[in-house]
């Protein structure tokens, strides 16, 4: 059937680096109708084409770059893109989203997605300029940091081109290497920069001039204008526009959930030194925005005095402040700015880099490691010099950095002597800046998400923010007291499951998280309004249909992980959250009772209670007949 939807470019690229070939493939209506775009396309294509059990750092792994049907339009906060592959860090589903302008540029070039397979013999970069697509030599770029490589490509190609590239971390196969665009935007967490590095793919450079058409222009613009005004007048969006994500520092300190000393506690005594107000007053110089975004949360900061004087970068975001600051007991904000800049240039994920340093500091405090084990570095809590010294070592795999580049799980396993208890991860992905002891829904979110300890695929903060009116409308008055109570497990499985499904749709569109958080400025009802206006597909206007698609994608990613051996035993949290009560603050004495939430979550999902694997009837109801047959043949599916 001829592809007839608007909103899409209608084709994708298949690039084989081993064969040095580029093919243009038509986008099918079946794929668009069943998976919308972005994460949905990635889940479908990578499940079909990546063999279970392969080494993520091998020619058999494939890297997917995708957009959504609203990418490149004026619908707010959709100037985004996503990468996916089998993760070198976790060995399971790997996915990362980022903002900026790369996604719209790819759509303007005429492509909804790019699938990269094989491995080049020598370093290359991919040049995409409308219909002209080339695999070019990148020997002059290899070894350059992300800023240098981007500048060279702007000079050689086009100053308006959008560049995604890797730095030393990706080239050296650090398992949590990021892909950097627009100098400071990172597709991080799951090590997809290392996939590019293994493939000898230094960069992807994109330039496009083709407009994106929508099905009903007048309706689309009416809905879009209303959405922009809603964001502009929303109190939370106004705060985000003023301070960016660092505003979360004060909020989390208030509720006792600001990770401190490797999540030992949730109260940081010097929180004021890294607060949004302090940053805005002393370091902020400029606000930047992603494409078509009214939130404008990106803050450019500079250091004017001291050893890091002259440092200028976009950020740091809340998670980076947590990782290099509070979690390492470091209140020296200039050092956090500099650490952020180093990670952007080397192409390192700031969360995993900071968390593995916090892990080392706790091991050092408990005399599990000594100075001689870490190249003579003093790893006392709060030593900002140690943080800065370790970052290039990790990116270049020098000294102790060669071990740390493998990730906290492997590092703790190698160190032994009880170090495993201090490596805080879920499915080998480091725990981000949340704590299930004071936020039960995030405990379940971290345990069940397909990437591992993920704070972006089902984060529900309604239990803390006090938006009772929104919660009552969403979940019902009878459930309101428990839904809004952060210290009870009751109903948390329901809100996490539903939010996961909505967020799966969000990640297909691809919509920025900050418009779909709590309280949601945009929600599933808005997607059901705008998608038909953009695409012309009437089924996208049905909320139940969209939620079914979201549920399908969550289950398909679970099937991907099931093939890799993931079961209920892996849907857990570090012992710190399960066995060590929060020592202070509003959540003092709290731990997570994960079992009761997990049981209810599996029931709602239609997954087997014993194994955590989707049941045959669940997969078949979602149209995943092939997956049910395959997993049953592998002996993975439980008997009904």
C-alpha positions in Angstrom: 0.0 0.0 0.0 1.3 3.4 -1.0 2.4 5.5 2.0 -0.1 8.3 2.4 0.4 9.8 5.8 1.5 13.4 6.3 3.9 14.5 9.0 6.4 11.8 8.0 9.2 12.1 5.4 8.1 8.7 4.1 11.5 7.1 3.9 14.5 6.0 5.9 18.2 5.3 5.3 19.9 2.0 5.7 23.7 2.5 5.9 26.0 -0.5 5.8 29.5 0.5 6.9 31.1 -2.9 6.1 29.9 -2.8 2.5 30.2 1.0 2.2 26.6 1.2 0.9 23.6 3.5 1.4 20.0 2.4 0.6 16.8 4.4 0.8 13.9 2.4 2.0 10.2 3.5 1.9 8.5 3.8 5.3 5.5 1.5 5.4 2.0 2.4 6.5 2.0 -0.7 8.7 5.1 0.4 10.7 3.8 4.0 11.1 0.3 2.8 12.0 1.5 0.3 14.6 4.4 2.1 16.2 4.0 5.9 15.3 7.7 6.8 15.2 10.8 7.3 17.3 11.1 4.7 20.0 8.3 2.6 18.4 10.2 2.3 15.1 13.4 1.5 17.0 11.8 -1.2 19.1 10.2 -2.9 16.1 13.2 -2.7 13.8 15.9 -3.6 16.3 13.9 -6.5 17.7 13.6 -7.9 14.2 17.2 -7.3 13.2 19.5 -7.7 16.2 20.1 -11.3 17.0 19.8 -12.2 20.7 23.1 -12.8 22.5 25.3 -10.7 20.3 28.2 -8.6 21.7 27.0 -5.0 21.6 30.5 -4.1 20.4 30.4 -6.2 17.3 29.4 -5.6 13.7 26.1 -7.4 14.4 24.8 -4.6 16.6 22.8 -1.9 14.8 22.4 1.8 15.6 19.1 3.5 15.0 18.6 7.2 14.7 15.0 8.2 14.7 12.5 11.1 14.6 8.7 11.3 15.1 5.7 12.5 13.0 5.7 15.9 14.7 9.5 16.4 14.5 10.3 19.5 12.5 6.8 21.1 12.9 5.8 23.9 15.2 4.2 21.7 17.8 6.0 22.6 21.0 9.0 20.8 22.3 9.4 18.3 19.5 12.8 19.4 18.2 14.2 16.1 19.4 15.7 12.8 18.2 16.6 9.4 19.6 19.3 6.8 19.2 18.9 3.1 20.1 21.0 -0.1 20.0 21.9 -3.0 22.2 23.7 -1.3 25.1 27.4 -1.9 25.6 26.9 -0.9 29.3 24.0 -3.1 30.2 23.8 -5.8 27.4 20.1 -5.1 27.0 17.8 -2.5 25.4 19.7 0.8 24.9 18.0 4.0 24.1 18.7 7.7 24.4 16.9 10.9 23.6 18.2 14.4 23.2 17.1 17.9 22.1 18.6 20.6 19.9 18.1 20.7 16.2 19.4 17.4 14.7 15.9 15.7 14.6 14.2 18.5 12.6 17.2 18.7 10.2 17.0 15.0 9.5 13.3 15.4 8.6 14.1 18.4 6.4 16.6 16.2 4.6 13.8 13.8 3.8 14.3 11.0 6.3 12.3 9.7 9.3 15.2 7.5 10.5 18.7 6.1 9.8 19.7 2.5 10.5 23.5 2.0 10.7 24.9 -1.6 10.5 28.3 -3.2 10.1 31.7 -1.7 10.8 33.9 0.5 8.7 37.6 -0.4 8.0 38.7 3.0 8.9 37.2 6.1 10.5 34.3 7.6 8.6 31.5 10.1 9.0 28.0 10.0 7.4 27.1 13.1 5.4 23.4 13.6 4.7 22.3 16.5 2.5 18.8 16.0 1.1 19.0 13.3 -1.5 22.8 13.2 -1.4 24.1 10.7 1.2 27.7 9.7 1.4 30.1 7.7 3.7 33.1 9.9 3.9 36.6 9.6 5.3 37.0 10.9 8.9 40.7 10.3 9.5 41.1 14.1 10.0 38.5 14.0 12.7 39.5 10.9 14.6 41.2 11.9 17.9 39.5 15.3 18.0 37.1 16.2 20.8 33.4 16.7 20.0 33.7 20.5 19.9 36.7 20.4 17.5 35.1 17.8 15.3 31.9 19.8 15.1 33.7 22.9 14.1 35.7 21.2 11.4 32.6 19.7 9.9 30.9 23.1 10.0 33.8 24.5 8.0 34.1 21.6 5.6 30.4 21.1 5.1 27.9 23.8 6.1 27.7 26.1 9.1 24.0 25.3 9.4 24.6 21.5 9.4 23.5 19.6 12.5 26.3 17.3 13.8 26.1 14.3 16.0 29.6 13.1 17.0 31.7 11.2 19.5 34.8 12.1 21.4 37.6 10.2 23.1 35.2 8.2 25.2 33.4 6.8 22.2 36.6 6.2 20.3 38.0 4.3 23.2 34.8 2.3 23.7 34.0 3.5 27.2 30.8 1.7 27.9 28.8 4.8 28.9 30.1 7.1 26.1 27.6 9.6 24.8 26.8 11.0 21.4 27.0 14.8 21.4 25.1 17.3 19.2 25.1 21.1 19.2 28.3 21.0 21.3 26.4 20.4 24.6 23.4 18.1 23.9 24.1 14.5 25.0 22.4 11.3 23.9 23.7 9.5 27.0 23.2 6.8 29.6 23.4 3.6 27.7 26.8 3.9 25.9 25.6 4.4 22.4 28.7 6.6 21.7 30.7 3.4 22.1 28.6 1.7 19.4 29.5 4.6 17.1 33.1 4.2 18.2 33.2 0.5 17.5 31.7 1.1 14.1 34.5 3.7 13.4 31.7 6.2 12.8 33.0 9.5 14.1 30.0 11.7 13.2 26.7 12.1 11.4 26.4 15.5 9.6 22.9 16.5 8.4 21.6 19.3 6.2 18.1 19.5 4.8 15.7 21.9 3.1 12.5 20.0 2.5 9.5 21.2 4.6 7.3 18.9 6.7 3.7 18.8 5.5 0.7 18.2 7.8 -2.7 16.7 6.9 -4.9 19.5 8.2 -2.9 22.7 8.4 -5.6 25.0 9.9 -6.5 22.5 12.7 -2.8 21.7 13.3 -1.9 25.4 13.8 -5.0 26.0 16.0 -4.0 23.2 18.3 -0.3 24.2 18.2 -0.9 27.9 19.1 -3.1 26.8 22.0 -0.4 24.4 23.3 2.3 27.1 23.1 0.1 29.6 25.1 -0.6 26.9 27.7 3.1 26.3 28.2 4.0 30.0 28.3 1.4 30.6 31.0 2.1 27.5 33.1 3.8 28.2 36.5 6.1 25.2 36.3 7.2 26.0 32.7 7.9 29.6 33.8 10.1 28.4 36.6 11.9 26.0 34.2 12.4 28.9 31.8 14.0 31.0 34.5 16.2 28.4 36.2 16.3 25.3 34.1 16.5 21.8 35.7 18.7 23.0 38.6 15.5 24.2 40.2 15.1 20.5 41.2 18.1 20.9 43.7 16.0 22.9 46.1 12.9 20.9 45.6 14.6 17.6 46.3 16.5 19.0 49.3 13.1 20.0 50.8 11.6 16.6 50.4 14.9 14.8 51.5 15.6 13.2 48.1 18.8 15.0 47.0 21.3 12.2 46.5 24.2 12.7 48.9 27.3 10.5 49.5 26.4 7.9 46.9 22.7 7.9 47.9 23.6 7.4 51.6 21.1 10.1 52.5 18.9 12.7 50.8 20.0 15.9 52.5 23.1 17.9 51.3 24.3 20.4 54.0 25.6 22.8 51.4 22.7 22.6 48.9 22.5 26.4 48.8 25.9 26.5 47.0 24.6 24.5 44.1 21.0 25.8 44.1 19.2 27.3 41.1 19.1 30.7 42.7 22.8 30.7 43.4 23.6 29.5 39.9 21.3 32.1 38.3 22.9 34.9 40.4 26.5 34.0 40.1 27.1 32.0 36.9 24.2 32.3 34.4 25.0 34.3 31.2 22.4 33.1 28.6 19.3 31.0 28.0 19.1 28.7 25.0 16.3 26.7 23.5 15.7 23.5 21.5 13.8 23.8 18.3 10.1 25.0 18.7 10.4 25.0 22.5 8.7 27.6 24.8 10.2 26.1 28.0 13.7 27.3 27.1 15.3 25.4 30.0 18.9 25.4 28.6 21.1 27.6 30.7 24.6 28.7 29.6 26.9 29.3 32.7 30.4 30.6 33.1 33.0 30.6 35.8 34.6 34.0 36.3 37.2 33.4 39.1 39.3 30.7 40.6 41.1 27.7 39.0 38.3 27.1 36.4 37.9 30.8 35.4 36.9 31.1 31.8 35.0 27.9 31.7 31.8 28.3 29.6 29.2 25.6 28.9 25.6 24.9 28.5 24.5 23.4 31.8 25.0 21.7 34.1 21.6 20.1 34.4 20.2 18.8 37.7 21.4 15.3 37.1 24.9 16.5 36.4 24.9 18.7 39.6 23.7 15.6 41.5 26.4 13.3 39.9 29.5 15.5 40.3 28.1 17.6 43.2 25.9 16.4 46.0 26.4 12.6 45.4 30.2 13.2 45.6 29.6 15.6 48.6 31.1 18.3 46.4 29.8 21.9 46.8 32.3 23.5 44.5 30.0 24.6 41.7 32.8 25.8 39.3 34.3 22.3 39.4 30.9 20.9 38.4 30.7 23.3 35.4 34.2 22.2 34.4 33.4 18.5 34.8 30.3 19.0 32.7 32.4 20.7 29.9 35.0 17.9 30.0 32.3 15.2 29.6 30.7 17.1 26.7 34.1 17.3 24.9 35.1 13.7 25.7 31.6 12.4 25.0 30.9 10.9 28.5 27.6 10.4 30.2 27.7 12.7 33.2 25.4 10.5 35.4 27.4 7.3 35.1 30.7 9.2 35.3 29.7 11.0 38.5 28.1 8.0 40.0 31.1 5.7 39.5 33.3 8.4 41.2 30.8 8.5 44.1 31.0 4.7 44.3 34.8 4.9 44.4 34.6 7.5 47.2 32.5 5.3 49.3 34.8 2.4 48.7 37.7 4.6 49.7 36.0 5.7 52.9 35.4 2.1 53.8 39.0 1.1 53.0 38.1 -1.3 50.2 40.4 0.6 48.0 43.4 2.8 48.7 45.4 5.6 46.9 47.7 3.1 45.3 44.7 1.4 43.7 43.6 4.6 42.0 46.8 6.1 40.7 47.5 8.0 43.9 44.3 10.1 43.8 42.8 11.2 47.2 39.2 10.1 46.9 38.0 11.7 50.1 34.4 12.9 50.0 34.1 16.3 48.3 37.5 16.3 46.7 36.7 18.2 43.4 40.3 17.8 42.2 39.9 14.0 42.3 36.7 14.3 40.2 38.4 16.4 37.6 41.4 14.1 37.5 39.4 11.0 36.9 37.3 12.2 34.0 40.1 12.2 31.3 41.5 9.0 32.7 38.1 7.3 32.1 37.7 8.8 28.6 41.2 7.8 27.5 41.2 4.5 29.5 44.4 5.5 31.3 45.4 3.9 34.6 42.4 3.3 36.8 40.3 4.8 34.1 40.6 1.6 32.0 38.6 -0.3 34.7 36.2 2.5 35.4 35.4 2.7 31.7 33.7 -0.7 32.0 31.0 0.7 34.3 30.2 0.5 38.0 28.9 -3.1 37.9 32.1 -4.5 36.3 34.3 -2.3 38.4 32.7 -3.4 41.6 33.0 -7.0 40.5 36.7 -6.6 39.8 37.4 -4.9 43.1 35.5 -7.4 45.2 35.8 -7.2 49.0 32.2 -6.1 49.3 32.4 -3.3 46.8 29.3 -4.6 45.0 27.1 -3.2 47.7 28.2 0.3 46.9 27.7 0.0 43.1 24.2 1.4 42.9 22.7 0.2 39.6 19.7 -1.5 38.1 20.5 -4.0 35.3 24.0 -2.4 35.3 22.7 1.2 34.7 23.6 3.6 37.4 20.8 5.0 39.6 20.1 8.6 38.7 19.1 11.5 40.9 16.0 10.0 42.6 15.4 7.7 45.6 12.6 5.2 46.0 12.7 5.6 49.8 11.1 9.0 49.6 9.4 8.5 46.2 7.9 5.1 45.9 6.8 5.4 42.3 10.5 6.0 41.2 11.5 2.9 43.1 9.2 0.8 40.9 10.1 2.9 37.8 13.8 2.2 38.3 13.2 -1.5 38.8 11.0 -2.2 35.8 12.2 0.2 33.0 13.7 -1.5 30.0 17.0 0.5 30.1 17.7 -0.1 33.8 17.6 2.6 36.5 15.6 5.0 34.2 14.1 8.2 35.5 12.6 9.3 32.2 10.3 6.4 31.1 7.7 6.4 33.9 8.7 9.1 36.5 5.6 10.0 38.5 6.0 12.9 40.9 2.4 13.5 41.7 2.9 11.9 45.1 5.2 14.8 46.1 4.1 17.9 44.1 0.7 18.2 45.6 -1.3 18.6 42.4 -4.3 16.8 43.9 -6.7 18.2 41.3 -4.8 16.8 38.4 -4.3 13.5 40.3 -8.0 13.2 41.1 -9.0 13.7 37.5 -6.4 11.1 36.3 -6.8 8.4 38.9 -10.0 9.0 40.8 -11.0 10.5 44.1 -11.0 7.2 45.9 -7.4 6.6 45.1 -6.2 10.1 45.7 -4.9 9.8 49.3 -2.6 6.9 48.5 -1.6 8.1 45.0 -0.4 11.4 46.6 1.3 9.7 49.5 5.0 9.3 48.6 5.6 6.7 51.4 3.1 4.1 50.4 3.3 1.4 47.8 -0.5 1.4 47.2 -1.6 2.2 43.7 1.9 3.0 42.6 1.9 0.1 40.2 -1.2 1.5 38.5 0.2 5.0 38.0 3.6 3.7 36.9 2.1 1.3 34.3 -0.2 3.9 32.9 2.5 6.6 32.8 4.9 4.2 31.1 2.3 3.6 28.3 1.8 7.4 27.9 5.5 8.1 27.9 6.1 5.4 25.3 3.7 7.3 23.0 5.5 10.5 24.0 8.8 8.9 22.9 7.4 7.9 19.6 6.2 11.4 18.8 9.1 12.5 20.1 7.9 15.0 22.7 10.1 16.6 25.4 9.6 15.2 28.9 9.2 18.6 30.5 5.8 19.1 28.9 4.6 15.6 29.9 5.7 15.4 33.5 3.7 16.2 36.6 1.6 18.2 36.4 1.4 17.4 32.7 1.0 20.4 30.5 0.4 18.1 27.6 -1.0 14.6 28.0 -2.4 11.7 26.0 -5.5 13.7 25.1 -3.4 16.3 23.4 -1.5 13.6 21.4 -4.9 12.2 20.3 -5.8 15.7 19.0 -2.6 16.7 17.3 -1.6 13.4 15.7 -4.6 13.1 13.3 -4.2 16.7 12.3 -0.5 16.1 11.5 -0.8 12.6 9.9 -4.3 12.2 8.7 -4.6 8.8 10.4 -7.9 8.7 12.3 -7.0 5.9 14.6 -4.3 8.1 16.2 -7.2 10.2 17.5 -8.4 7.4 19.8 -6.9 7.5 23.3 -7.4 3.8 23.8 -5.6 3.1 20.5 -2.6 5.2 21.5 -2.4 3.6 24.9 -2.5 0.2 23.2 0.4 1.2 21.0 2.3 2.4 24.1 1.6 -0.9 25.9 2.8 -2.7 22.7 6.1 -0.9 22.7 6.7 -1.5 26.4 6.1 -5.2 25.9 8.2 -5.4 22.8 11.2 -3.8 24.6 10.5 -6.4 27.4 10.6 -9.1 24.8 14.0 -7.8 23.6 15.3 -8.0 27.1 13.7 -11.4 27.8 15.7 -12.8 24.9 18.8 -11.5 26.7 18.0 -13.3 29.9 16.2 -10.6 31.9 13.6 -11.9 34.4 12.0 -10.9 37.6 15.3 -11.3 39.5 16.7 -8.4 37.5 13.7 -6.1 38.3 15.2 -5.1 41.7 16.9 -2.2 43.4 20.2 -1.8 45.2 20.1 -3.0 48.8 20.6 0.6 49.9 17.0 1.3 49.0 15.6 -2.0 50.1 17.4 -2.5 53.4 18.9 0.7 54.6 16.3 3.2 56.0 16.6 6.8 55.0 18.7 8.2 57.9 17.3 11.8 58.0 14.8 14.2 56.5 11.1 13.9 55.8 11.6 10.3 54.7 13.6 9.2 57.7 13.2 5.5 58.4 11.7 4.7 55.0 12.7 1.7 52.8 11.1 0.4 49.6 8.8 -2.7 49.7 9.4 -3.6 46.1 7.7 -7.0 46.1 4.2 -5.7 46.7 4.5 -3.1 43.9 6.1 -5.6 41.5 3.4 -8.2 42.0 0.7 -5.7 41.2 2.7 -4.2 38.3 3.0 -7.7 36.7 -0.7 -8.4 37.1 -1.6 -5.1 35.4 0.9 -5.8 32.6 -0.1 -9.4 32.1 3.3 -10.7 32.9 4.0 -13.9 34.8 4.4 -13.2 38.5 7.2 -15.7 39.0 9.4 -14.8 36.0 8.3 -11.3 35.0 8.0 -12.4 31.4 5.0 -11.4 29.3 2.3 -14.1 29.0 1.4 -15.5 25.5 -2.1 -14.1 25.7 -0.7 -10.7 26.6 1.5 -10.6 23.6 -1.1 -11.9 21.2 -3.7 -9.2 22.4 -1.1 -6.6 21.5 -0.6 -8.1 18.0 2.9 -9.4 19.0 2.2 -12.9 17.6 5.7 -13.3 16.2 7.3 -12.5 19.5 5.0 -14.9 21.4 5.9 -17.7 19.0 9.7 -16.9 19.0 9.9 -16.7 22.8 7.8 -19.8 23.3 10.1 -21.7 20.9 13.1 -20.5 23.0 11.5 -21.8 26.1 11.3 -18.3 27.5 7.5 -17.9 27.9 5.8 -19.2 31.0 2.9 -21.7 30.6 -0.5 -20.1 31.0 
